[in-house]
Amino acid sequence: MGVYDRVYDAVIAGGGVSGTVAAIAAARNQVKTLVVEQNGYLGGSLTGCGVGPMMTFHAGEKQVIKGIMEEIVQRMVSRGYSPGHIKDTTRYISYLTPFHSEGLKIILDEMAAEAGCDILFHTFIGGVKVEEGFITALTLCNKDGLNEVKGKVFIDGTGDGDVAAFAGAPITKGRESDGAMQPMTMNMKYCNVDADALKSYIKDHKEEFPRMLHNIDLMYKTNRLSFAGFSKEFKEARDSGELNIQREEILCFETNIPGEFIVNTTRILNHDGTDAESLSDAELIGRKQCEQLDRFLRGRIPGFENAILEFTGPNVGIRGSRQLKGKYTLTAQDILERRVFDSVIAHSAYPIDIHNPKGEGTDSHFIAMPGTYYNIPYEVMVCDEIKNLLVTGRCVSATFEAQAAIRTTPTAGALGQAAGIAAALAAKKNGDTGTVDMKELQTELTLQNAYLDLTDL
């Protein structure tokens, strides 16, 4: 029996980190699970957009994201694909997690297979069939042409809320005041970077690296380098016309491989990741900016003189687009005041991190009490209008500011684990994700080694 002949218990649209973790979690709860992914591999932005490192599993010294996400990290560590959780030398957060993107592909393949997931690669969602408030099927487009896949519960892990939007669920897009979305970024990855030359320059010019000024020694105590700086050189290049990027500094992260660096510096303004024409144009602009940066880095930045550009992209990275309007919308106030929810299904400590939608600057808001963390409730993943839908990852129900905090990989993975378990629980009953018992969901999460702080409930 082929995938188009089956009725799956859980159908996950999108095999990024959040969708893949959702699929693993659902399948581990003994339900028949299908993952539909547009690329030829799992991992989403981490394997398809050059995004890295993972930021962050921790609140200060305390790890608050565990479960399947931690399993992924530990498998990568055991195979030499990651050094694990290490100190962030920029001190923006306490710990970050470098990794080898090709190794991550293998680990996700293995974990999905072990759990019993079916996977369709090279497959897009082309439509959603809804009957009486329940999704009955997704229309898929791939080498087989157009076909339908049926299911009891559907998880939208597309990042852009494609399934939710196509199903007619209520959505928002962009900043509430003007619809503006955070800029996109096309990442670059280099090998053969001289990290020692970089460290020496930073140490000798520490006043030019304000994020690192009081933690210079940390570069020599941590086995991978992250840095933000060279703002003077960046400004000079912009003033001379060498760079046409509305950003103010270079941001780089060393991967699992010594001397291999991700450059997260391009900035593509006023584009929409849910519009095919706009997204196509963003790819073209991203590559042009990468060409400018390549010349700049080789000509002006110590350590990059003999660096080899491995790739750009391969796809442009999208920080935000559509958001579900769910049973509850998480707000910046909830995050900053650390509101406690009875229906908590994940925690995070990543700050509100807003890249200016209109130009230069990045606006960050940290929790007032360092080392603490906030709650994310189940209701951000469900809505009243589509009964058997769960939304996970960066497109859950959150305001523009709150989404800027919960959009990063570890948090998205934690949400995915909750979505997968909830889908399994719903599929075993009436399919209605709004009727999932919270105590049962929280118990199952802890049995899958997720971290939940229930002491204040």
C-alpha positions in Angstrom: 0.0 0.0 0.0 1.5 3.4 -1.0 1.4 6.7 0.8 -1.6 7.9 -1.2 -3.7 4.9 -0.3 -3.1 5.1 3.5 -4.9 7.2 6.1 -2.1 8.4 8.4 -2.7 9.2 12.0 -0.3 12.2 11.8 0.7 14.0 8.7 3.5 16.6 9.2 4.0 19.2 6.5 7.6 20.4 6.6 10.7 18.4 7.7 12.6 21.2 9.4 13.8 20.7 12.9 10.4 21.4 14.4 8.5 19.2 12.0 11.0 16.3 12.2 11.0 16.3 16.0 7.2 16.4 15.8 7.2 13.3 13.6 9.6 11.4 15.8 7.6 12.2 18.9 4.3 11.2 17.2 5.7 7.9 15.8 7.2 7.1 19.2 3.7 7.2 20.5 2.7 4.4 18.2 0.8 6.3 15.5 1.4 6.0 11.7 3.3 9.2 10.7 4.2 10.8 7.4 6.6 13.7 6.9 6.3 15.8 3.7 9.4 17.8 2.9 10.2 20.1 -0.1 14.0 19.4 0.1 15.8 16.1 -0.4 16.8 16.0 3.3 15.5 16.9 6.8 16.7 19.8 8.9 15.1 22.8 7.3 17.0 26.0 7.8 19.9 24.2 9.5 20.6 22.0 6.5 19.1 24.0 3.7 19.9 27.6 4.6 23.3 27.4 6.3 21.8 28.4 9.6 23.9 27.7 12.7 24.7 27.3 15.5 21.7 26.2 17.6 20.8 29.0 20.0 20.0 28.2 22.9 19.2 25.2 25.0 20.1 27.1 28.2 18.9 29.8 30.7 22.2 30.9 32.1 23.8 27.6 33.4 20.5 25.7 33.5 19.5 23.6 30.5 15.8 24.2 29.9 15.4 22.4 26.5 16.0 18.7 26.5 14.0 15.8 25.2 14.4 14.8 21.5 16.4 18.0 20.8 19.0 16.9 23.3 19.1 13.4 21.9 19.9 14.9 18.5 22.8 16.9 20.0 24.2 13.9 21.9 24.1 11.7 18.8 26.0 14.4 16.9 28.5 14.6 19.7 29.0 10.8 19.8 29.7 10.8 16.1 31.9 13.8 16.0 29.4 16.1 14.4 29.2 18.6 17.3 31.3 19.7 20.3 28.0 19.9 22.2 26.9 23.0 24.2 29.7 25.5 24.5 30.1 29.0 25.8 29.0 31.8 23.5 32.2 34.0 23.1 30.0 37.0 22.1 28.1 36.6 25.4 24.8 37.4 23.7 23.6 34.2 25.3 25.3 31.8 27.7 25.6 28.6 25.5 25.3 27.8 21.9 25.6 24.5 20.0 27.7 24.3 16.8 27.2 21.3 14.5 28.1 19.8 11.2 25.1 20.2 8.8 25.9 17.1 6.8 26.1 15.1 10.0 22.8 16.5 11.2 21.1 15.3 8.0 22.3 11.7 8.8 21.2 11.9 12.4 17.7 13.1 11.6 17.3 10.4 8.9 18.3 7.7 11.4 16.0 9.0 14.2 13.0 9.3 11.9 13.6 5.8 10.5 14.0 4.3 14.0 10.8 5.9 15.1 9.0 4.4 12.1 8.2 7.6 10.1 7.4 7.6 6.4 9.0 10.4 4.4 8.2 12.0 1.1 11.1 14.3 -0.1 10.9 16.7 -3.0 7.2 17.3 -2.2 5.3 20.6 -1.9 1.9 21.3 -0.3 -0.3 22.5 -3.1 -3.7 22.6 -1.3 -5.7 21.6 1.7 -9.1 19.9 1.7 -11.4 20.8 4.7 -14.7 19.3 5.6 -16.8 20.6 8.5 -13.8 22.2 10.2 -11.5 19.1 9.8 -8.7 18.7 7.3 -9.2 15.5 5.4 -6.3 15.6 3.0 -3.4 17.6 1.6 -2.8 18.0 -2.1 0.8 17.2 -2.8 3.0 18.1 -5.8 6.0 16.0 -6.6 7.4 13.7 -9.3 4.2 11.7 -9.0 2.2 14.7 -10.1 -0.7 15.9 -8.0 -2.0 13.5 -5.4 -3.8 13.6 -2.0 -2.6 12.2 1.3 -5.2 11.6 4.0 -4.8 11.8 7.7 -6.5 12.2 11.1 -4.3 15.0 12.5 -2.2 17.4 10.5 0.9 19.3 11.8 2.0 22.5 10.0 5.8 22.6 10.3 6.3 24.6 7.1 7.6 27.7 9.0 5.4 29.9 6.9 2.0 28.5 8.0 1.2 27.2 4.6 -1.2 24.5 5.7 -2.9 26.8 8.2 -3.4 29.5 5.5 -4.5 27.1 2.8 -7.0 25.5 5.3 -8.6 28.9 6.1 -7.3 29.1 9.6 -7.0 32.7 10.9 -3.5 34.1 10.4 -1.5 37.3 10.7 1.6 38.3 8.8 4.4 40.6 9.9 4.4 43.4 12.4 1.0 44.4 13.6 1.4 48.1 12.9 2.4 47.9 9.3 2.8 44.2 8.2 6.6 44.5 7.9 8.6 41.3 8.4 12.0 40.8 9.7 14.6 40.9 7.0 15.8 37.7 5.3 19.4 36.6 5.3 21.4 34.5 2.9 24.1 32.9 5.0 27.6 32.1 3.7 29.9 29.2 4.8 33.7 29.4 4.6 36.4 26.8 5.3 40.2 27.5 5.8 39.6 30.6 7.9 42.5 31.4 10.2 40.8 31.5 13.6 44.0 32.2 15.4 44.5 35.4 13.3 41.0 36.5 14.1 41.5 35.9 17.8 44.8 37.8 17.8 43.2 40.8 16.0 40.2 40.8 18.4 42.5 40.6 21.4 44.7 43.5 20.1 41.7 45.7 19.2 39.2 44.7 21.9 37.7 48.1 22.1 36.3 47.5 18.6 34.4 44.5 19.8 32.0 45.8 22.5 30.1 42.5 22.8 33.4 40.7 23.7 35.3 43.5 25.5 35.1 42.1 29.0 35.3 38.4 27.9 38.4 38.3 25.6 39.9 35.4 27.5 36.8 33.3 26.8 38.0 33.0 23.2 40.9 30.8 24.4 38.8 28.8 26.8 36.1 27.8 24.3 37.0 25.5 21.4 34.9 27.3 18.8 34.9 31.1 18.1 31.8 33.3 17.6 32.4 37.0 17.0 30.5 40.2 16.2 32.4 43.3 15.1 34.5 45.0 12.5 31.9 47.8 12.5 34.5 50.4 11.5 35.6 48.4 8.4 32.0 47.6 7.6 31.0 51.3 7.7 34.0 52.3 5.5 33.0 49.7 2.9 29.4 51.0 3.0 30.5 54.6 2.6 32.7 53.7 -0.3 30.0 51.7 -2.1 31.9 48.4 -1.7 28.9 47.1 0.4 25.3 47.7 -0.1 24.0 46.0 3.0 22.0 47.8 5.6 23.7 46.2 8.6 26.4 47.5 10.9 28.8 44.7 11.6 30.0 41.2 10.7 28.5 38.3 12.6 30.3 34.9 12.4 30.1 31.5 14.0 32.6 28.7 13.8 30.9 25.3 13.1 31.9 21.9 14.4 34.8 21.9 12.0 37.7 24.1 13.1 38.3 26.9 10.7 34.8 26.6 9.1 32.7 29.7 9.7 29.1 30.7 9.0 28.8 34.4 8.1 25.3 35.7 9.1 25.5 39.3 7.7 23.4 39.9 4.6 20.1 41.7 5.0 17.3 41.5 2.5 14.6 44.1 3.3 10.9 44.3 2.3 10.5 40.8 0.9 7.8 38.2 1.7 8.6 34.5 2.2 5.0 33.5 1.3 5.1 35.2 -2.1 6.8 33.2 -4.8 7.9 36.2 -6.9 9.2 38.1 -3.8 11.0 35.0 -2.5 12.6 34.5 -5.9 13.8 38.1 -5.9 15.2 37.7 -2.4 17.4 34.8 -3.6 18.8 37.0 -6.3 19.5 39.9 -3.9 21.0 37.6 -1.4 23.6 36.2 -3.8 24.6 39.7 -4.9 25.1 40.7 -1.3 27.1 37.5 -0.7 29.4 38.4 -3.6 30.0 41.9 -2.1 30.7 40.3 1.3 33.1 37.8 -0.1 35.3 40.5 -1.6 35.1 42.5 1.6 36.0 39.6 3.9 39.0 38.6 1.8 40.2 42.2 1.5 39.6 43.6 4.9 39.1 40.9 7.6 42.2 39.2 9.2 42.0 35.4 8.8 39.9 35.4 5.7 42.7 36.1 3.2 42.9 32.4 2.2 39.4 31.4 3.1 37.4 29.2 0.7 33.7 30.0 0.1 31.9 26.7 0.4 28.4 27.9 -0.5 25.8 30.6 -0.1 22.4 29.6 1.1 21.6 27.1 -0.5 18.3 28.9 0.2 17.6 32.3 1.7 16.8 32.2 5.4 13.4 33.6 6.5 12.9 34.8 10.1 9.2 35.3 10.0 6.1 35.5 7.8 2.6 34.1 8.7 1.6 33.5 12.3 -1.4 31.4 13.4 -4.1 33.3 15.3 -4.6 30.6 17.8 -6.5 30.0 21.0 -3.9 32.1 22.7 -1.3 34.6 21.3 2.0 34.8 23.1 3.1 38.3 23.8 6.3 40.1 24.6 4.9 40.9 28.1 4.4 37.1 28.7 8.0 36.6 27.9 9.6 39.5 29.8 7.4 39.0 32.8 7.8 35.2 32.7 4.1 34.4 32.8 3.2 31.0 34.1 0.7 28.9 32.1 -1.1 25.8 33.3 -0.8 24.4 29.8 3.0 24.9 29.5 4.6 22.6 26.9 8.0 24.2 26.5 10.4 26.7 28.0 13.0 29.0 26.5 15.3 31.8 27.5 16.3 33.2 24.1 15.7 37.0 24.1 13.4 39.0 21.9 15.7 39.5 18.9 14.3 41.8 16.2 16.3 42.6 13.1 15.0 45.9 11.9 12.5 45.3 9.0 13.4 48.7 7.5 17.2 49.0 7.7 20.1 48.9 10.1 19.9 47.8 13.7 18.9 44.8 15.8 16.7 45.3 18.8 17.2 42.9 21.7 15.2 42.6 24.9 16.4 40.2 27.6 14.6 38.8 30.6 15.2 41.1 33.6 16.4 38.2 35.8 19.4 36.5 34.0 19.3 32.7 34.2 15.5 32.6 34.2 13.2 31.4 31.5 9.7 31.7 30.2 6.7 29.4 29.5 5.1 28.7 26.1 1.5 27.3 26.4 -0.1 24.7 24.2 -2.8 27.1 23.0 -0.3 28.8 20.6 -0.5 25.7 18.4 -4.2 25.3 18.0 -7.2 27.2 16.8 -11.0 26.8 17.0 -11.6 27.0 13.3 -9.6 23.9 12.1 -10.1 21.2 14.7 -7.4 18.7 13.7 -4.6 21.1 13.0 -1.5 21.8 15.1 1.0 24.5 14.1 4.6 24.2 15.3 7.9 26.1 14.8 8.2 29.8 14.1 4.7 30.3 12.8 2.8 29.5 16.1 0.4 32.1 17.5 2.6 34.9 18.7 2.9 38.7 18.3 5.7 40.1 16.2 7.9 40.7 19.2 7.2 37.4 20.9 7.9 35.5 17.7 11.3 37.1 17.5 12.1 35.3 20.8 10.7 31.8 20.1 11.8 31.4 16.4 15.2 29.8 17.0 16.1 26.1 16.6 16.0 24.6 20.1 12.7 26.3 21.0 11.2 25.3 17.7 12.3 21.7 18.4 10.8 21.8 21.8 7.5 23.0 20.4 7.7 20.2 17.8 8.0 17.5 20.4 4.9 18.8 22.1 3.0 19.0 18.8 4.0 15.4 17.9 2.8 14.0 21.2 -0.4 16.0 21.1 -1.1 14.8 17.5 -0.7 11.2 18.7 -3.0 11.7 21.6 -5.6 13.4 19.4 -5.4 10.8 16.6 -6.1 8.0 19.1 -9.4 9.8 20.1 -11.5 12.1 18.0 -8.8 14.0 16.1 -9.7 17.3 17.8 -6.4 18.8 18.9 -8.3 21.3 21.1 -9.5 18.6 23.4 -6.1 17.1 24.2 -5.8 16.6 28.0 -3.0 18.8 29.2 -1.9 16.6 32.1 -1.6 13.7 29.8 0.4 15.7 27.3 2.7 17.0 30.0 3.2 13.5 31.4 4.1 12.1 28.0 6.5 15.0 27.4 8.4 14.2 30.6 8.4 10.5 29.7 10.2 11.6 26.5 12.7 13.4 28.7 11.5 16.9 27.8 12.1 19.5 30.5 9.0 21.0 32.0 9.0 23.2 35.2 5.6 22.5 36.7 6.5 23.6 40.3 4.4 26.8 40.1 1.3 25.1 38.8 
